[in-house]
Amino acid sequence: MGEAQTPNTGREQDQGDEARTHFGYSDVPLGEKQRLVDDVFHKVAQRYDVMNDVMSGGLHRIWKDILVGKVHPSTRAPFNHLDVAGGTGDVAFRVAKAGGAQTKVTVLDINGDMLDVGRDRAVKKGLASQLSFVEANAEELPFPDAQFDAYTIAFGIRNVPRIDKALQEAYRVLKRGGHFLCLEFSQVEAPALAKIYESYSFSMIPLMGRLITGEAEPYRYLVESIRQFPPAEEFRAMIEQAGFQRASFTRLTGGVVAIHSGWKL
Ligand SMILES: C[S@@+](CC[C@H](N)C(=O)[O-])C[C@H]1O[C@@H](n2cnc3c(N)ncnc32)[C@H](O)[C@@H]1O
């Protein structure tokens, strides 16, 4: 277990090329972080979905359902949705199903291995015609301004080295009236629950990772990166800083995760 750490606000970019940031509990050059994150997700891509179920006891499904309930895609009009750091497609599939034939979802991720798993799953689920997969960086979205009705990022933003840049890009590609939604790990508030959660995260999760995938290290990073993410109030301020209005958040499961919301008005 590590000592107290400074959260990764993504503001380190202001300090120039020599800036440093966190990779889990390690201090790394800002320019190195993405490669290290990519290594983690290359290693876990094939077992990512099964590990999500095992680690969260299936809770991630409920959290994603609640997230998509807030997206609320139109079932009658065209709806253009972007799911960033979309990985193997869990959120995108839910949005596509909730909306119907006129809902188009772009799944964007920096990691081709995660997207490959997502593409296969989309075909098996009969959703391929509503989905497109784009390999790109959340910090530099390859889309013109004002394209999307809604933007989601689930368990992705804490992996992005320059969070400020990703938020600015989210704002840029949303239409006026567009909705930004982010599902991310947060701070458990009740001290008793926090203690249980802490010991579960640091001992059980890497162990389960090793038993199921043969690798403990990627799961140690996942747990550490959760602790480095800014508290919900601070992240809300970052969302406002990017230009979003009516920024708010809802804690779920005692604060294990939070859903952040902001509007481009
Ligand atoms: C924990 S997974 C989340 C996947 C999916 N959203 C879900 O909830 O199951 C994090 C994803 O973020 C992606 N990612 C990390 N850095 C990124 C970046 N800079 N731009 C886009 N995606 C990124 C990783 O490749 C990985 O697929």
PDBQT file of the ligand as one rigid body, heavy atoms in Angstrom, charges set to zero:
ROOT
HETATM    1  C1  LIG A 301     -10.485   0.384 -17.928  1.00  0.00    +0.000 C 
HETATM    2  S1  LIG A 301     -10.653   0.406 -19.656  1.00  0.00    +0.000 S 
HETATM    3  C2  LIG A 301     -12.341   0.917 -19.847  1.00  0.00    +0.000 C 
HETATM    4  C3  LIG A 301     -13.015   0.298 -21.042  1.00  0.00    +0.000 C 
HETATM    5  C4  LIG A 301     -14.513   0.540 -21.137  1.00  0.00    +0.000 C 
HETATM    6  N1  LIG A 301     -14.842   1.948 -21.193  1.00  0.00    +0.000 N 
HETATM    7  C5  LIG A 301     -15.258  -0.095 -19.983  1.00  0.00    +0.000 C 
HETATM    8  O1  LIG A 301     -15.808   0.648 -19.165  1.00  0.00    +0.000 OA
HETATM    9  O2  LIG A 301     -15.277  -1.320 -19.889  1.00  0.00    +0.000 OA
HETATM   10  C6  LIG A 301      -9.755   1.856 -20.059  1.00  0.00    +0.000 C 
HETATM   11  C7  LIG A 301      -9.574   2.074 -21.557  1.00  0.00    +0.000 C 
HETATM   12  O3  LIG A 301      -8.994   3.374 -21.752  1.00  0.00    +0.000 OA
HETATM   13  C8  LIG A 301      -8.205   3.302 -22.929  1.00  0.00    +0.000 C 
HETATM   14  N2  LIG A 301      -7.323   4.470 -22.992  1.00  0.00    +0.000 N 
HETATM   15  C9  LIG A 301      -6.254   4.742 -22.195  1.00  0.00    +0.000 A 
HETATM   16  N3  LIG A 301      -5.701   5.908 -22.569  1.00  0.00    +0.000 NA
HETATM   17  C10 LIG A 301      -6.436   6.399 -23.600  1.00  0.00    +0.000 A 
HETATM   18  C11 LIG A 301      -6.356   7.568 -24.399  1.00  0.00    +0.000 A 
HETATM   19  N4  LIG A 301      -5.421   8.490 -24.197  1.00  0.00    +0.000 N 
HETATM   20  N5  LIG A 301      -7.274   7.755 -25.377  1.00  0.00    +0.000 NA
HETATM   21  C12 LIG A 301      -8.237   6.820 -25.592  1.00  0.00    +0.000 A 
HETATM   22  N6  LIG A 301      -8.351   5.683 -24.869  1.00  0.00    +0.000 NA
HETATM   23  C13 LIG A 301      -7.471   5.475 -23.888  1.00  0.00    +0.000 A 
HETATM   24  C14 LIG A 301      -7.501   1.979 -22.762  1.00  0.00    +0.000 C 
HETATM   25  O4  LIG A 301      -6.919   1.537 -23.962  1.00  0.00    +0.000 OA
HETATM   26  C15 LIG A 301      -8.634   1.096 -22.238  1.00  0.00    +0.000 C 
HETATM   27  O5  LIG A 301      -9.308   0.441 -23.283  1.00  0.00    +0.000 OA
ENDROOT
TORSDOF 0
